[in-house]
Amino acid sequence: METRSRKKQASNFVIQGSILAAASIIVRLIGIAYRIPMVNIIGDEGMGYYGTAFNVYNIALLLSSYSLPLAVSKMVSARLAGKQYRNAERIFKSALFYATVVGAAAAAIIWFGADFFAREVFFMPYASFALKTLAPTVWIMAYLGVFRGYFQGRGTMVPTAASQIFEQIINAIVSVAAGSILFNEALKTEILKEETGSGLSNAWGAAGGTIGTGAGALTALLFLLLLFFLCRSSFLRQVKRDRSGRLESYGTILRVLFFTVVPVILSSVIYNVNSVLDNGILAYNFSTAGRTEEFTALWGIYTGKYHLLINVPMAMSNALSSSLIPSISQAAAVGDRRMMRARTAMAIRFSCIIAIPSTVGLTVLAGPVNNLLFSGDNSVAIQMTIYGSLAVVFYSISTVTNAVLQGIDKMRLPIIHALISLVLHLAALELFFYGFDLGIYSMVYANILFAVFMCILNAVSLKKHLKYRQEIRKTILLPAAASAVMGAAAFGAYQLFYRVCGSNLISTVFSILLAILVYGVLLIKFGCLDQDELRRMPGGTRLLGLLKRVRLM
């Protein structure tokens, strides 16, 4: 009976985790999709303000509320496991108090410090509009984190998953609408005052985009509040029936909450602070070189176009490989090192199978894809995509190997590696900028090197703790060969279609579809994946059935 109960709990854990993972993928894809019209509406300069504001916002979010769902869910679930319903209720109230204080402090720092950050740190005075618009959102997100953690602690991920999807849908709609309205209204003012090109309209457009973030967060909070009040009577009945004994003091709960939150904050800040440092350091470098006005638009191209494109295949690659990580954790739990190595190899291989052709595709179709998605002059974005597409491979592998190390209970190693890589990355950034005069491209190359350093350090740790040696032929060489043929086919197909029809849209779509078909056939013919490996992939059984019907396997 006890064994059956444990199996049921494990099954429920997998199901709930899958729900949250699926929601995360949907949210990320929506987030990528709505940025495209945003770029086209507010322009590269507007995206420069937008990206800078979000760098500050993300750090404030990390410091105030990012780890609240994890901390609250962990503390609540522990009390509910012991049927301590009154203590679980006290944890919820204490977390709300914590969110009120910390969220308000973070919001106040952003609101009152917006002008300082914009002028003195990033040399973009107009970025203060977007920063001030984001300030209330930090406070809302703190409360949102508490409610998400509370429901997760009660064993359900559905409210969190649903609220994330609602949040991102509203965010996408309002961001595009508000960004467009404020941009056009400010542009009218610029025209009346004969100040066209001042950047004011781009800044207001960026502020409009950040309104969507707040609207999405507020929608998600209202949704969770509705669910909470619908379930409130049931929660209170549990509290009344509680005869578990000693009540924990609010002071003790707040101390435990604080010391649960802090380690997560420290690890997350190390991973995310590099974007803020890059932004500030590069802004300073351009300022000392007398190129301040040029930087805003270049930073907008880097964050709004280049990063957007490389994030698409990375999201797919990471989602696919991450689905295998729980199986690595299971192997680690029973101490089966052989199985751990086999599943690590599979996770890395699946990641490379997506990342390598994505890099080749972005390189050979950089021009067509950028011109299809973004209006205006895309020459710099095209060059960034060509030079920087290699980041897809190294970031995908580093993300997967981070997850593997965490799965085998080496939680601190990815943090240490990230810190070392960050220092080397910043040194490379300065070398490329001042030593080789690469301008914004110094950021592109330094960004790739950060991921390369992470891959090397993670590989060393995997070899030490798992005795893992990377298989090269099926993981790298064969997918690279298939990708090379695919790239030639895609480039040739685009040139041919464009000469025939003269449409970039039709030519790009057909060349991408042909590339997928060519790569998929070569992948099977080269023996990169066998039937057992296909079955382990999400949706692999259906894909295997299709391949058998067309006699490719």
C-alpha positions in Angstrom: 0.0 0.0 0.0 2.8 2.4 0.9 4.7 1.6 -2.3 1.5 2.3 -4.3 1.1 5.6 -2.5 4.7 6.6 -3.3 4.3 5.7 -7.0 1.1 7.7 -7.1 2.9 10.7 -5.6 5.8 10.3 -8.0 3.4 10.1 -11.0 1.5 13.2 -9.7 4.9 15.1 -9.4 5.8 14.2 -13.0 2.4 15.3 -14.3 2.4 18.6 -12.3 6.0 19.3 -13.5 5.0 18.6 -17.1 2.1 21.0 -16.8 4.4 23.8 -15.6 7.1 22.9 -18.2 4.5 23.1 -21.0 3.2 26.4 -19.7 6.7 27.7 -19.6 7.3 26.8 -23.3 4.0 28.5 -24.3 4.8 31.6 -22.3 8.3 31.8 -23.8 7.0 31.4 -27.4 4.4 34.1 -26.9 7.1 36.4 -25.4 9.3 35.9 -28.4 6.4 36.4 -30.9 5.1 39.8 -29.5 8.6 41.3 -29.5 8.6 41.3 -33.3 5.8 43.8 -33.8 7.2 45.8 -30.8 10.5 46.2 -32.6 8.8 47.3 -35.8 6.6 49.8 -33.9 9.1 51.6 -31.6 12.3 51.0 -33.6 15.8 50.0 -32.6 16.2 53.1 -30.4 13.0 52.3 -28.6 14.1 48.7 -28.0 17.3 50.1 -26.6 15.3 51.9 -23.9 13.0 48.9 -23.5 15.9 46.4 -23.0 17.8 48.7 -20.6 14.7 49.2 -18.5 14.1 45.5 -18.3 17.7 44.8 -17.2 17.1 46.9 -14.1 13.6 45.5 -13.6 14.8 41.9 -13.8 17.5 42.4 -11.2 14.9 44.1 -8.9 12.6 41.2 -9.5 15.3 38.7 -8.6 16.1 40.5 -5.4 12.5 41.0 -4.3 10.2 38.2 -5.5 11.8 35.8 -7.9 12.4 33.1 -5.3 9.2 33.6 -3.4 7.2 30.9 -5.2 9.9 28.3 -4.4 10.3 29.4 -0.8 6.6 29.6 0.0 5.7 26.3 -1.8 8.5 24.5 0.1 7.4 25.8 3.5 3.7 25.3 2.9 4.1 21.8 1.5 6.2 20.8 4.5 3.5 22.0 7.0 0.7 20.4 5.0 2.5 17.1 5.0 2.4 17.2 8.8 -1.3 18.4 8.7 -0.2 21.7 10.3 -2.9 23.7 8.6 -2.6 26.7 11.0 1.1 27.0 10.5 0.6 26.8 6.7 -1.9 29.7 7.0 0.6 31.7 9.1 3.3 31.1 6.4 0.9 32.5 3.8 0.2 35.6 5.9 3.9 36.1 6.7 4.8 35.8 3.0 2.2 38.4 2.1 3.8 40.7 4.7 7.3 40.0 3.3 6.0 40.7 -0.2 4.5 44.0 0.9 7.7 45.3 2.5 10.2 44.0 0.0 8.0 44.6 -3.1 7.4 48.2 -2.0 11.1 48.8 -1.3 12.1 47.5 -4.7 9.3 49.5 -6.5 10.4 52.7 -4.6 14.1 52.2 -5.6 13.2 51.8 -9.3 10.7 54.7 -9.2 12.9 57.2 -7.4 16.2 55.9 -8.9 15.0 55.7 -12.5 16.6 59.0 -13.5 19.9 58.1 -11.8 20.0 54.6 -13.5 19.0 56.0 -16.9 21.5 59.0 -16.8 24.5 57.9 -14.8 24.6 54.1 -15.3 23.3 53.6 -18.8 23.7 57.1 -20.3 20.2 56.9 -21.7 18.1 59.6 -20.0 14.9 58.7 -21.8 15.0 55.1 -20.4 13.7 56.6 -17.2 10.1 56.6 -18.7 10.1 52.8 -19.1 11.7 52.3 -15.8 9.1 54.3 -13.9 6.4 52.4 -15.7 7.8 49.1 -14.5 8.2 50.2 -10.9 4.6 49.2 -9.8 5.0 45.8 -11.6 7.7 44.8 -9.2 5.3 45.1 -6.3 2.6 43.2 -8.1 5.0 40.4 -8.9 5.9 40.0 -5.3 2.3 39.3 -4.4 1.9 37.1 -7.4 4.9 35.0 -6.3 3.3 34.4 -2.9 0.0 33.1 -4.4 1.8 31.0 -6.9 3.9 29.5 -4.2 0.9 28.9 -2.0 -1.0 26.9 -4.6 2.2 25.0 -5.6 2.7 24.1 -1.9 -0.8 22.7 -1.9 0.3 20.3 -4.7 -1.2 21.9 -7.8 0.7 23.6 -10.6 -2.4 24.3 -12.6 -3.1 27.8 -11.1 0.5 28.8 -11.7 0.6 27.5 -15.3 -2.8 29.1 -16.2 -1.8 32.4 -14.6 1.5 32.5 -16.5 -0.3 32.0 -19.8 -3.0 34.6 -19.0 -0.2 37.0 -17.9 1.8 36.6 -21.1 -1.3 36.9 -23.4 -2.4 40.1 -21.8 1.2 41.3 -21.8 1.5 40.7 -25.5 -1.7 42.4 -26.4 -1.3 45.5 -24.2 2.4 45.9 -24.9 1.9 46.1 -28.6 -1.3 48.3 -28.3 0.1 50.7 -25.7 3.5 50.9 -27.4 1.8 51.8 -30.7 -0.5 54.4 -29.1 2.1 56.2 -27.0 4.7 56.1 -29.8 2.3 57.7 -32.3 1.0 60.3 -29.9 4.6 61.3 -28.9 5.5 61.3 -32.6 2.7 63.8 -33.3 4.1 66.0 -30.5 7.6 65.8 -32.0 6.3 66.8 -35.4 4.4 69.8 -34.0 7.4 71.0 -32.1 9.7 70.2 -35.0 11.8 67.9 -32.8 11.6 64.7 -35.0 14.4 62.4 -34.3 14.8 63.5 -30.7 14.1 59.9 -29.4 11.1 61.0 -27.3 8.6 59.0 -29.3 10.8 55.9 -29.1 11.1 56.3 -25.4 7.3 56.7 -24.9 6.8 53.7 -27.2 9.1 51.7 -24.9 7.2 52.9 -21.8 4.0 51.7 -23.5 5.5 48.3 -24.0 6.3 48.1 -20.3 2.7 48.9 -19.5 1.9 45.5 -20.9 4.1 43.8 -18.4 2.2 45.4 -15.5 -1.2 44.7 -17.1 -0.2 41.0 -17.5 1.0 40.7 -14.0 -2.1 42.4 -12.6 -4.4 40.0 -14.7 -2.5 37.0 -13.3 -2.8 38.3 -9.8 -6.6 38.9 -10.1 -7.0 35.4 -11.6 -5.2 33.8 -8.6 -7.1 35.9 -6.1 -10.4 34.7 -7.7 -9.2 31.1 -7.3 -8.0 31.7 -3.8 -11.4 33.1 -2.6 -13.2 30.3 -4.3 -11.1 27.8 -2.3 -10.9 29.9 0.8 -13.8 28.2 2.7 -12.2 24.8 2.2 -8.8 26.1 3.4 -10.4 27.6 6.5 -12.2 24.4 7.4 -8.8 22.7 7.4 -7.5 25.3 9.8 -10.4 24.9 12.2 -9.9 21.1 12.3 -6.1 21.5 13.0 -5.1 19.9 16.3 -1.4 19.6 15.5 -0.2 21.4 18.6 2.4 24.2 18.7 2.0 27.3 16.5 5.1 28.8 14.9 5.6 32.5 15.7 5.5 35.0 12.8 9.0 36.1 13.6 10.4 32.6 13.3 8.5 32.1 10.0 9.8 35.3 8.5 13.4 34.4 9.5 13.0 30.9 7.9 11.5 32.5 4.8 14.3 35.0 4.5 17.0 32.4 4.8 15.2 30.2 2.3 15.0 33.0 -0.2 18.5 34.4 0.1 20.5 31.3 -1.3 18.2 31.2 -4.4 18.6 35.0 -4.9 22.4 34.7 -4.8 22.5 31.9 -7.4 20.0 33.7 -9.6 21.7 37.1 -9.5 25.0 35.6 -10.6 23.3 34.1 -13.6 21.4 37.3 -14.5 23.6 40.2 -13.5 25.8 39.8 -16.6 23.2 41.5 -18.8 23.1 44.6 -16.5 26.9 44.7 -16.3 27.2 44.3 -20.1 24.6 47.1 -20.6 26.4 49.5 -18.2 29.9 48.7 -19.3 29.2 49.0 -23.0 27.2 52.2 -22.5 30.3 53.6 -20.6 32.6 52.4 -23.3 30.6 54.1 -26.1 30.4 57.3 -24.0 34.1 57.5 -23.5 34.5 56.9 -27.2 32.2 59.8 -27.9 29.5 57.5 -29.4 26.7 57.8 -26.8 23.9 58.6 -29.2 24.8 55.7 -31.4 24.7 53.2 -28.6 21.0 53.3 -27.8 19.9 52.0 -31.3 22.8 49.5 -31.4 21.8 48.1 -28.0 18.2 47.9 -29.2 19.3 45.9 -32.3 21.3 43.6 -30.0 18.5 42.9 -27.5 15.5 43.3 -29.8 16.6 41.5 -33.0 19.7 39.4 -32.5 18.8 38.0 -29.1 15.2 37.5 -30.2 16.3 35.3 -33.1 18.9 33.2 -31.2 16.4 32.6 -28.3 13.9 30.8 -30.6 16.0 27.7 -31.3 17.5 27.8 -27.8 14.0 27.7 -26.3 13.2 24.6 -28.4 16.5 22.9 -27.7 16.4 23.5 -24.0 12.7 22.4 -23.7 13.5 19.1 -25.5 16.7 18.3 -23.5 15.2 19.5 -20.2 12.4 16.9 -20.5 15.1 14.3 -20.0 16.6 15.8 -16.9 14.1 14.2 -14.4 15.3 10.8 -15.7 18.9 11.8 -14.8 17.8 12.8 -11.3 16.1 9.4 -10.9 19.2 7.6 -12.0 21.2 9.7 -9.5 18.8 8.8 -6.7 19.5 5.1 -7.1 23.2 5.7 -7.7 23.2 4.2 -11.2 26.2 6.0 -12.7 26.0 4.1 -16.0 22.5 5.2 -16.6 23.3 8.7 -15.5 26.1 8.9 -18.2 23.8 7.4 -20.9 21.0 9.9 -20.2 23.4 12.8 -20.0 24.7 11.8 -23.4 21.2 11.6 -24.8 20.3 15.0 -23.4 23.3 16.7 -24.9 22.8 14.9 -28.2 19.2 16.0 -28.5 20.2 19.6 -27.7 22.9 19.5 -30.4 20.6 18.0 -33.0 18.5 21.1 -32.8 21.1 23.7 -32.0 23.7 22.9 -34.8 21.2 23.1 -37.7 19.7 26.2 -36.1 23.1 27.9 -36.1 23.7 27.0 -39.8 20.1 28.1 -40.7 20.5 31.4 -39.0 23.8 32.0 -40.7 22.8 31.2 -44.3 19.4 32.8 -44.0 20.3 35.8 -41.8 19.3 38.3 -44.3 16.0 36.8 -45.5 14.8 36.1 -41.9 15.7 39.5 -40.5 14.1 41.3 -43.4 11.0 39.1 -43.1 10.5 39.8 -39.4 11.8 43.4 -39.0 11.1 46.5 -41.0 13.7 49.2 -41.9 17.5 48.9 -42.3 18.6 45.5 -40.9 22.2 45.5 -42.0 23.6 45.5 -38.5 21.1 42.9 -37.3 22.0 40.7 -40.2 25.8 41.0 -39.4 25.1 40.2 -35.7 23.1 37.1 -36.7 25.8 35.8 -39.0 28.7 36.5 -36.6 26.8 35.5 -33.4 24.6 32.5 -34.4 27.2 30.2 -32.9 26.0 31.2 -29.5 23.0 28.9 -30.1 25.1 25.8 -29.9 27.2 26.8 -26.8 24.3 28.3 -24.8 22.2 25.2 -25.5 24.9 22.8 -24.4 25.8 24.9 -21.3 22.1 25.1 -20.3 21.8 21.3 -20.6 25.0 20.5 -18.7 24.0 23.0 -16.0 20.8 21.0 -15.6 22.7 17.7 -15.6 25.0 18.9 -12.8 22.0 20.1 -10.8 20.3 16.7 -11.5 23.2 14.8 -10.0 23.1 17.1 -6.9 26.1 19.3 -7.7 24.0 22.4 -7.3 26.9 24.8 -6.5 29.1 24.0 -9.5 27.0 25.8 -12.2 27.0 28.9 -9.9 30.8 28.8 -9.5 31.2 28.2 -13.2 28.9 31.1 -14.1 30.9 33.4 -11.8 34.2 32.4 -13.4 32.8 32.7 -16.9 31.3 36.1 -16.1 34.8 37.5 -15.1 36.4 36.1 -18.3 33.5 37.3 -20.4 33.9 40.9 -19.0 37.6 40.8 -19.7 37.0 39.7 -23.2 34.4 42.4 -23.7 36.9 45.1 -22.8 39.6 43.5 -25.0 37.4 43.3 -28.0 36.1 46.9 -27.6 39.4 48.7 -26.9 41.9 46.3 -28.3 40.2 45.4 -31.6 37.7 48.3 -31.8 34.8 46.0 -32.5 32.1 48.3 -31.1 28.8 46.5 -30.5 30.2 43.3 -32.0 32.5 43.1 -29.0 29.3 42.2 -27.1 28.4 39.5 -29.7 31.7 37.8 -29.4 32.0 38.1 -25.6 28.5 36.7 -25.3 29.6 33.6 -27.2 32.7 33.2 -25.1 30.7 33.3 -21.9 28.8 30.2 -23.1 32.1 28.5 -24.3 33.6 29.0 -20.9 30.5 27.5 -19.2 30.7 24.5 -21.6 34.4 23.9 -20.8 34.0 24.2 -17.0 30.8 22.0 -17.0 32.6 19.4 -19.2 35.5 19.2 -16.7 33.0 18.7 -13.8 31.0 16.0 -15.6 34.2 14.2 -16.4 35.3 14.4 -12.7 32.0 13.5 -11.0 30.4 11.2 -13.6 33.5 9.9 -15.5 31.7 11.2 -18.5 33.4 11.5 -21.9 31.6 13.3 -24.7 30.7 11.1 -27.7 31.7 13.1 -30.8 30.5 11.3 -33.9 26.7 11.0 -33.4 26.5 14.1 -31.2 28.5 16.6 -33.2 30.1 15.4 -36.4 27.1 13.8 -38.1 24.6 16.5 -37.2 27.2 19.1 -38.4 27.6 17.2 -41.7 23.8 17.0 -42.1 23.5 20.7 -41.2 26.1 21.7 -43.8 24.1 20.0 -46.6 20.9 21.5 -45.2 22.5 24.9 -45.2 23.6 24.6 -48.8 20.1 23.4 -49.8 18.4 26.3 -47.9 20.7 28.9 -49.4 20.3 27.5 -52.9 16.5 27.2 -52.6 16.2 30.7 -51.4 18.2 32.1 -54.3 16.1 30.0 -56.8 12.7 30.9 -55.3 13.5 34.5 -55.0 14.6 34.8 -58.7 11.4 33.0 -59.8 8.8 34.8 -57.6 10.6 37.9 -56.2 8.9 37.5 -52.8 11.1 37.3 -49.7 8.2 35.8 -47.6 7.5 32.9 -50.0 11.2 32.3 -50.7 12.1 32.3 -47.0 9.2 30.0 -45.9 9.9 27.5 -48.7 13.6 27.4 -48.1 13.1 26.8 -44.3 10.6 24.0 -45.0 13.0 22.4 -47.5 15.8 22.8 -44.9 13.8 21.0 -42.2 13.0 18.1 -44.7 16.6 17.7 -45.9 18.0 17.8 -42.4 15.4 15.3 -41.0 16.1 12.8 -43.8 19.9 13.1 -43.5 19.6 12.8 -39.7 17.9 9.4 -40.1 20.1 8.3 -43.0 23.3 9.1 -41.2 22.1 7.1 -38.2 22.2 10.1 -35.7 19.1 8.7 -34.0 17.9 5.1 -33.6 14.4 3.9 -32.9 14.9 3.6 -29.1 16.2 7.2 -28.9 13.3 8.5 -31.0 10.8 6.8 -28.6 12.4 8.7 -25.7 11.9 12.1 -27.3 8.7 14.0 -26.6 6.4 13.0 -29.4 9.0 10.6 -30.7 6.6 7.6 -30.9 4.3 9.4 -33.4 7.4 10.6 -35.3 8.7 7.1 -35.5 5.4 5.8 -36.9 5.4 8.5 -39.6 9.0 7.7 -40.6 8.1 4.0 -40.9 5.1 4.8 -43.1 7.3 6.7 -45.5 10.0 4.0 -45.2 12.8 6.2 -43.8 13.2 3.7 -40.9 
